[in-house]
Amino acid sequence: MKNRHLLTVAAALCASTLGLAACGGDSGEAAADGPVSLDYTWWGSQDRADRMTKAIAAFEASHPDIDINPNFTDFEGYWQKRATEAAGGGLPDVMQFDLSYLRQYAERGALLDIGELGDAVDTSTIEESLLPSGQIDGATYGVPISTNAFGHFYNPAILEQAGVAAPTGDMTWDEYDAWIREVTEKSPEGVFGSGDYTGTFWLFDTYLRQQGKQAVTEDGEIGFTKAELKEWWESTADLREDGALISAERTTQLDPKSPFGAGEAASEFSWDNFLAGYLTDTGAEKLEIVAPPTDTGDHGLFLKASMLYAIGANTEHPEAAAEFVDFMVNDPEVGAIFGTSRGIPASETQREGATFEGADAQIVAYEESIADELGESPAPLPIGFGTLESNFKRLASDINYGRYTVDEAVDQWFAEAESALQQ
């Protein structure tokens, strides 16, 4: 923000002494014969595109020497196109980026180290623990746009019908398992306390963080042992055998809804920005979020960058690209335009510009309630992470189906992880 002011002052002084032909615009890079042009791309729906159009118009109005050429597509097509461009050395100037792909592109030299531009992008407005999400080996390749945090959702209507007290944020894992059993026993047939939560990779990461570890290290390596994964997958064995958890068969039948979203499970763990979707799926008037269980007093929580901004290493206009990123991350008007449609804005100045109501307000309140205990956000994920995560879920389901023993599933996951990380 302050950089734009300084650049504007510099431009005014330059114009008064040397004439406009000798000076750039706000970006310091605009040529005398016209504005700088930046290619900018993102993934998302038409709603996101409509909001983005308004945000770009606001930027261009305050930066007349920078033109933005916008382009967007769906998530799958987005990464197919980026791969093609990277192979040819022609990535866009500015891109919306996902944590799962940042390391892959950064380590191949396709992204600019934004830190080399000094304080051109003001990150002082962003929670410090979130910044490592965009950093690799001390270099900054991504700037967080928005955040989410992991939470424990529950449906108060199901609990009221069962006559069971609501879960709390200070439960131990054993207490939570006992709570699941009680809800299942006291609920009508076909309603359970939970599905098998051990199939969720990010919940396993949360569990490890409660013990001072992480599922993925800062170096992008696997941060846990076979014994630790075995202990995790075996922790719900009694609940599975006793029928206290919704079955794998029924879970598959409900897809694409989750057991919780379908109203057949009283609780579920997921990212807090799933709240609006859960409300739509269940038709419930109210759903609640608390912190996950813990045996250590540390909930292992952190803010995850739901998306980031990155600049292509091949850009001919790095300063102008940084101006655009700074505006899109920090400007209050942009915060008002997007609200929580991309997650909770990462920047404090954008949160101040947004209006939060209903489910949005509930998510903000949850993140505020855990703010004092947030740990450091994960570093950019290893190349092949998507395969690791999907295999984790698949093999946990195979345990439920009886296709693998826990030992067999653990061995299979580590073998597949080794192969994925070598690619």
C-alpha positions as CSV (number, residue, x, y, z in Angstrom):
1,M,0.0,0.0,0.0
2,K,2.7,2.4,1.0
3,N,4.6,1.6,-2.2
4,R,1.9,2.8,-4.4
5,H,1.9,6.1,-2.5
6,L,5.6,6.5,-2.9
7,L,5.5,5.6,-6.5
8,T,2.8,8.1,-7.1
9,V,4.7,10.9,-5.4
10,A,7.8,9.9,-7.4
11,A,5.9,10.1,-10.6
12,A,4.5,13.5,-9.7
13,L,8.0,14.8,-8.9
14,C,9.3,13.3,-12.1
15,A,6.6,14.9,-14.2
16,S,7.2,18.3,-12.7
17,T,11.0,18.3,-13.4
18,L,11.6,16.1,-16.4
19,G,8.3,15.7,-18.2
20,L,6.0,12.7,-18.4
21,A,7.9,11.2,-21.4
22,A,10.9,10.5,-19.2
23,C,9.0,8.7,-16.4
24,G,7.0,5.5,-15.9
25,G,3.6,5.3,-14.3
26,D,2.6,3.9,-10.9
27,S,4.5,0.7,-11.7
28,G,7.7,2.4,-12.7
29,E,7.7,0.3,-15.9
30,A,5.2,1.9,-18.2
31,A,6.6,3.0,-21.5
32,A,6.1,6.5,-22.9
33,D,4.0,5.1,-25.7
34,G,1.5,3.2,-23.6
35,P,0.6,1.3,-20.4
36,V,2.2,-1.9,-19.2
37,S,0.1,-4.9,-20.0
38,L,-0.1,-7.9,-17.6
39,D,-1.6,-11.3,-18.3
40,Y,-3.5,-12.6,-15.2
41,T,-5.3,-15.9,-14.8
42,W,-7.3,-17.8,-12.2
43,W,-9.6,-20.8,-11.8
44,G,-13.2,-20.6,-10.5
45,S,-16.8,-20.2,-11.3
46,Q,-18.6,-17.4,-13.2
47,D,-19.4,-15.8,-9.9
48,R,-15.7,-15.5,-9.1
49,A,-15.1,-14.2,-12.6
50,D,-17.8,-11.5,-12.1
51,R,-16.2,-10.4,-8.8
52,M,-12.7,-10.5,-10.4
53,T,-13.9,-8.2,-13.2
54,K,-15.0,-5.6,-10.6
55,A,-11.7,-6.0,-8.7
56,I,-9.6,-5.6,-11.9
57,A,-11.6,-2.5,-12.8
58,A,-10.9,-1.0,-9.4
59,F,-7.2,-1.7,-9.9
60,E,-7.0,-0.2,-13.4
61,A,-8.9,2.9,-12.2
62,S,-6.2,3.6,-9.6
63,H,-3.3,2.4,-11.9
64,P,-4.0,3.9,-15.3
65,D,-0.5,2.9,-16.6
66,I,-1.2,-0.9,-16.0
67,D,-3.7,-2.9,-18.2
68,I,-4.8,-6.4,-17.0
69,N,-5.6,-9.1,-19.6
70,P,-7.8,-11.5,-17.6
71,N,-8.4,-15.2,-18.3
72,F,-10.0,-18.0,-16.2
73,T,-11.1,-21.6,-16.4
74,D,-12.1,-24.6,-14.3
75,F,-9.6,-26.1,-11.8
76,E,-8.6,-29.1,-13.8
77,G,-8.2,-27.2,-17.1
78,Y,-6.3,-24.5,-15.3
79,W,-3.4,-26.8,-14.3
80,Q,-3.3,-28.5,-17.7
81,K,-2.8,-25.1,-19.3
82,R,-0.2,-24.0,-16.8
83,A,1.8,-27.2,-17.5
84,T,1.8,-26.5,-21.2
85,E,2.8,-22.9,-20.7
86,A,5.6,-23.8,-18.2
87,A,7.0,-26.3,-20.7
88,G,7.3,-23.5,-23.2
89,G,8.6,-20.9,-20.8
90,G,5.5,-18.7,-21.2
91,L,3.6,-18.6,-17.9
92,P,1.2,-15.5,-17.3
93,D,2.6,-12.5,-15.4
94,V,0.3,-13.1,-12.4
95,M,-1.5,-16.3,-11.4
96,Q,-3.8,-17.6,-8.8
97,F,-2.0,-20.6,-7.3
98,D,-2.7,-23.7,-5.2
99,L,-0.5,-24.9,-2.3
100,S,-0.3,-28.4,-3.8
101,Y,1.4,-27.0,-7.0
102,L,3.6,-24.2,-5.7
103,R,6.7,-26.3,-5.0
104,Q,6.5,-28.1,-8.4
105,Y,6.6,-24.8,-10.3
106,A,9.0,-23.0,-7.9
107,E,11.6,-25.7,-7.9
108,R,11.6,-25.8,-11.7
109,G,12.4,-22.0,-11.8
110,A,9.0,-21.1,-13.2
111,L,8.0,-18.6,-10.5
112,L,9.6,-15.3,-9.4
113,D,10.9,-14.9,-5.9
114,I,8.7,-12.0,-4.8
115,G,11.1,-11.3,-1.9
116,E,13.6,-10.0,-4.5
117,L,11.3,-7.0,-5.1
118,G,11.7,-5.8,-1.5
119,D,8.5,-4.7,0.1
120,A,6.7,-4.2,-3.1
121,V,4.0,-6.5,-1.8
122,D,3.0,-5.6,1.7
123,T,2.7,-8.8,3.7
124,S,2.7,-7.2,7.1
125,T,-1.1,-7.3,7.0
126,I,-1.1,-11.1,6.8
127,E,-0.8,-13.4,9.9
128,E,2.9,-14.2,10.2
129,S,2.2,-17.9,10.8
130,L,0.5,-18.1,7.4
131,L,3.4,-16.7,5.3
132,P,5.5,-20.0,5.2
133,S,2.7,-21.4,2.9
134,G,4.3,-19.4,0.1
135,Q,7.9,-19.8,1.0
136,I,10.6,-22.4,-0.1
137,D,14.2,-22.3,1.2
138,G,13.7,-18.7,2.3
139,A,12.3,-17.4,-1.0
140,T,8.7,-16.2,-1.3
141,Y,7.0,-17.7,-4.4
142,G,3.4,-17.2,-3.2
143,V,1.4,-14.6,-1.3
144,P,-1.7,-16.0,0.6
145,I,-5.0,-14.7,-0.7
146,S,-7.4,-16.3,1.8
147,T,-7.4,-18.8,4.7
148,N,-9.3,-21.7,6.2
149,A,-8.8,-23.8,9.4
150,F,-9.6,-27.3,10.3
151,G,-12.7,-27.7,12.6
152,H,-15.0,-30.3,14.2
153,F,-18.5,-29.8,12.8
154,Y,-21.6,-31.2,14.6
155,N,-25.3,-31.1,14.0
156,P,-27.2,-29.9,17.2
157,A,-30.6,-31.2,15.9
158,I,-29.3,-34.8,15.8
159,L,-27.8,-34.5,19.2
160,E,-31.0,-33.1,20.6
161,Q,-33.0,-35.9,19.2
162,A,-30.5,-38.5,20.7
163,G,-30.4,-36.7,24.0
164,V,-26.6,-36.4,23.9
165,A,-24.6,-33.4,25.0
166,A,-22.7,-31.4,22.3
167,P,-18.9,-32.1,21.9
168,T,-16.5,-29.6,23.2
169,G,-13.2,-28.3,22.1
170,D,-11.4,-29.8,25.1
171,M,-12.4,-33.5,24.6
172,T,-9.7,-36.1,24.4
173,W,-9.7,-38.6,21.4
174,D,-10.9,-41.4,23.7
175,E,-13.7,-39.1,25.0
176,Y,-14.7,-38.3,21.4
177,D,-14.7,-42.1,20.5
178,A,-17.0,-42.7,23.5
179,W,-19.2,-39.8,22.4
180,I,-19.5,-41.3,18.9
181,R,-20.6,-44.6,20.4
182,E,-23.2,-43.0,22.6
183,V,-24.7,-41.0,19.7
184,T,-24.9,-44.1,17.5
185,E,-26.6,-46.1,20.3
186,K,-29.1,-43.4,21.2
187,S,-30.0,-42.2,17.6
188,P,-32.6,-43.7,15.3
189,E,-31.4,-46.6,13.0
190,G,-29.3,-45.2,10.2
191,V,-27.9,-42.3,12.1
192,F,-24.4,-42.5,13.5
193,G,-22.0,-40.4,15.6
194,S,-19.5,-40.2,12.8
195,G,-17.9,-41.8,9.8
196,D,-14.4,-43.3,10.1
197,Y,-12.5,-40.0,10.6
198,T,-9.1,-41.7,10.2
199,G,-9.3,-41.5,6.4
200,T,-8.8,-37.7,6.4
201,F,-5.2,-36.9,5.7
202,W,-5.4,-33.3,7.1
203,L,-6.9,-34.6,10.4
204,F,-4.0,-37.0,10.7
205,D,-1.7,-34.0,10.2
206,T,-3.6,-32.2,12.9
207,Y,-3.2,-35.2,15.2
208,L,0.5,-35.2,14.6
209,R,0.8,-31.5,15.1
210,Q,-0.7,-32.0,18.6
211,Q,2.4,-34.0,19.3
212,G,4.8,-31.5,17.8
213,K,5.2,-33.2,14.4
214,Q,3.8,-32.7,10.9
215,A,2.7,-35.0,8.2
216,V,4.8,-33.1,5.6
217,T,8.1,-31.5,6.7
218,E,9.4,-28.1,5.6
219,D,11.6,-29.9,3.1
220,G,8.6,-31.5,1.5
221,E,9.3,-35.0,3.0
222,I,7.0,-37.4,4.8
223,G,7.2,-36.5,8.5
224,F,5.8,-39.7,10.1
225,T,6.6,-43.4,10.4
226,K,4.8,-46.6,9.5
227,A,4.2,-47.2,13.2
228,E,2.5,-43.8,13.7
229,L,0.2,-44.3,10.7
230,K,-0.6,-47.8,11.9
231,E,-1.6,-46.4,15.4
232,W,-3.8,-43.8,13.7
233,W,-5.7,-46.3,11.5
234,E,-6.1,-48.8,14.3
235,S,-7.5,-46.2,16.7
236,T,-11.0,-46.6,15.4
237,A,-10.8,-50.4,15.0
238,D,-13.2,-51.1,17.9
239,L,-15.8,-48.6,16.6
240,R,-15.6,-50.2,13.1
241,E,-16.0,-53.7,14.4
242,D,-18.9,-52.7,16.7
243,G,-20.8,-50.9,13.9
244,A,-20.6,-47.5,15.7
245,L,-19.4,-45.8,12.6
246,I,-21.3,-45.4,9.3
247,S,-20.2,-48.1,7.0
248,A,-17.9,-47.7,4.0
249,E,-20.6,-49.1,1.7
250,R,-23.1,-46.5,2.9
251,T,-20.5,-43.7,2.7
252,T,-20.0,-44.6,-1.0
253,Q,-23.7,-44.7,-1.7
254,L,-24.1,-41.1,-0.3
255,D,-21.3,-39.7,-2.5
256,P,-20.9,-36.8,-3.5
257,K,-22.4,-35.9,-0.1
258,S,-20.5,-36.8,3.0
259,P,-22.3,-38.8,5.8
260,F,-22.5,-35.5,7.7
261,G,-23.8,-33.5,4.8
262,A,-26.4,-36.2,4.2
263,G,-27.7,-35.9,7.8
264,E,-26.7,-39.5,8.6
265,A,-23.7,-38.6,10.9
266,A,-23.8,-36.2,13.8
267,S,-20.2,-34.9,13.3
268,E,-17.4,-34.6,10.8
269,F,-14.0,-32.9,10.6
270,S,-13.2,-30.6,7.7
271,W,-12.1,-27.1,6.7
272,D,-14.2,-24.4,8.2
273,N,-15.2,-22.9,4.9
274,F,-17.2,-26.1,4.2
275,L,-19.9,-24.7,6.5
276,A,-22.0,-23.1,3.8
277,G,-22.0,-26.3,1.8
278,Y,-22.9,-28.4,4.8
279,L,-25.8,-26.1,5.5
280,T,-27.0,-26.5,2.0
281,D,-26.6,-30.3,1.9
282,T,-28.2,-31.0,5.3
283,G,-30.9,-28.3,5.1
284,A,-30.2,-27.7,8.8
285,E,-31.0,-24.4,10.4
286,K,-27.8,-24.4,12.4
287,L,-24.5,-26.3,12.5
288,E,-21.7,-25.7,15.0
289,I,-17.9,-25.8,14.8
290,V,-15.5,-26.5,17.7
291,A,-11.8,-27.4,17.9
292,P,-10.9,-31.0,17.3
293,P,-10.1,-33.4,20.2
294,T,-6.6,-33.4,21.7
295,D,-4.7,-35.5,24.2
296,T,-2.0,-32.9,24.8
297,G,-3.9,-29.6,25.2
298,D,-2.6,-28.4,21.9
299,H,-5.2,-28.7,19.1
300,G,-2.6,-28.7,16.4
301,L,-4.5,-26.0,14.4
302,F,-3.1,-23.7,11.8
303,L,-4.4,-21.4,9.0
304,K,-4.1,-22.9,5.6
305,A,-3.7,-20.8,2.5
306,S,-6.8,-21.8,0.5
307,M,-5.1,-20.1,-2.5
308,L,-2.2,-17.8,-3.2
309,Y,-0.9,-15.3,-5.8
310,A,2.3,-16.0,-7.7
311,I,4.3,-14.2,-10.4
312,G,5.8,-15.9,-13.4
313,A,9.6,-15.9,-13.5
314,N,9.4,-14.9,-17.2
315,T,7.4,-11.7,-16.6
316,E,8.9,-8.6,-18.3
317,H,7.2,-6.4,-15.7
318,P,7.9,-7.7,-12.2
319,E,7.3,-4.3,-10.5
320,A,3.9,-3.9,-12.2
321,A,3.0,-7.5,-11.4
322,A,3.9,-6.8,-7.7
323,E,1.7,-3.7,-7.7
324,F,-1.2,-5.8,-8.9
325,V,-0.6,-8.5,-6.4
326,D,-0.3,-6.0,-3.6
327,F,-3.6,-4.4,-4.6
328,M,-5.4,-7.7,-4.9
329,V,-4.2,-8.9,-1.5
330,N,-4.5,-5.7,0.5
331,D,-7.1,-3.3,-1.0
332,P,-10.2,-3.0,1.2
333,E,-12.5,-2.6,-1.8
334,V,-11.3,-5.9,-3.1
335,G,-12.1,-7.4,0.2
336,A,-15.6,-6.0,0.0
337,I,-16.0,-7.4,-3.6
338,F,-15.0,-11.0,-2.7
339,G,-16.2,-11.3,0.9
340,T,-15.5,-14.9,1.9
341,S,-16.2,-16.4,-1.5
342,R,-12.5,-17.4,-1.7
343,G,-12.2,-18.1,2.0
344,I,-11.5,-15.6,4.8
345,P,-9.3,-12.8,3.4
346,A,-5.7,-13.4,4.5
347,S,-5.1,-9.6,4.8
348,E,-6.3,-7.7,7.8
349,T,-7.0,-4.7,5.6
350,Q,-9.3,-6.8,3.3
351,R,-11.1,-8.3,6.3
352,E,-11.8,-4.8,7.4
353,G,-13.3,-4.0,4.0
354,A,-15.6,-7.1,4.0
355,T,-19.0,-7.6,5.6
356,F,-19.5,-11.0,7.3
357,E,-23.0,-12.3,8.0
358,G,-24.6,-15.6,8.6
359,A,-22.3,-18.6,8.0
360,D,-19.5,-16.2,7.0
361,A,-19.7,-14.5,10.4
362,Q,-19.7,-18.0,12.1
363,I,-16.5,-19.0,10.3
364,V,-14.8,-15.7,11.2
365,A,-15.8,-16.2,14.9
366,Y,-14.4,-19.7,14.9
367,E,-11.0,-18.6,13.5
368,E,-10.9,-15.8,16.0
369,S,-11.6,-18.3,18.8
370,I,-8.5,-20.3,17.9
371,A,-6.3,-17.4,16.9
372,D,-4.1,-17.5,20.0
373,E,-3.1,-21.2,19.5
374,L,-2.5,-21.3,15.8
375,G,0.8,-23.0,14.7
376,E,2.8,-22.3,11.6
377,S,1.1,-23.0,8.3
378,P,2.4,-25.9,6.3
379,A,5.2,-25.3,3.8
380,P,4.4,-25.7,0.1
381,L,3.5,-29.4,-0.4
382,P,5.7,-31.9,-2.1
383,I,5.4,-32.6,-5.8
384,G,2.9,-35.5,-6.0
385,F,1.1,-34.5,-2.8
386,G,-2.3,-34.9,-4.5
387,T,-1.5,-38.6,-5.0
388,L,-0.5,-39.0,-1.4
389,E,-3.7,-37.5,-0.1
390,S,-6.0,-39.4,-2.4
391,N,-4.2,-42.7,-1.7
392,F,-4.6,-42.1,2.0
393,K,-8.3,-41.8,1.7
394,R,-8.6,-44.8,-0.6
395,L,-6.6,-47.1,1.6
396,A,-8.5,-46.0,4.7
397,S,-11.7,-46.9,2.9
398,D,-10.2,-50.3,1.9
399,I,-9.6,-51.0,5.5
400,N,-13.2,-50.4,6.2
401,Y,-14.2,-52.7,3.3
402,G,-11.9,-55.4,4.6
403,R,-9.8,-55.4,1.5
404,Y,-6.6,-54.7,3.5
405,T,-5.5,-55.2,7.0
406,V,-4.1,-52.1,8.7
407,D,-0.6,-53.4,8.3
408,E,-1.1,-54.1,4.6
409,A,-2.6,-50.6,4.0
410,V,0.3,-48.9,5.8
411,D,2.8,-50.8,3.7
412,Q,0.9,-50.0,0.5
413,W,0.6,-46.3,1.3
414,F,4.3,-45.8,2.0
415,A,5.2,-47.8,-1.2
416,E,2.9,-45.6,-3.3
417,A,4.1,-42.4,-1.5
418,E,7.7,-43.2,-2.3
419,S,6.8,-43.7,-6.0
420,A,4.8,-40.5,-6.1
421,L,7.6,-38.4,-4.6
422,Q,10.2,-39.7,-7.0
423,Q,8.2,-38.4,-10.0
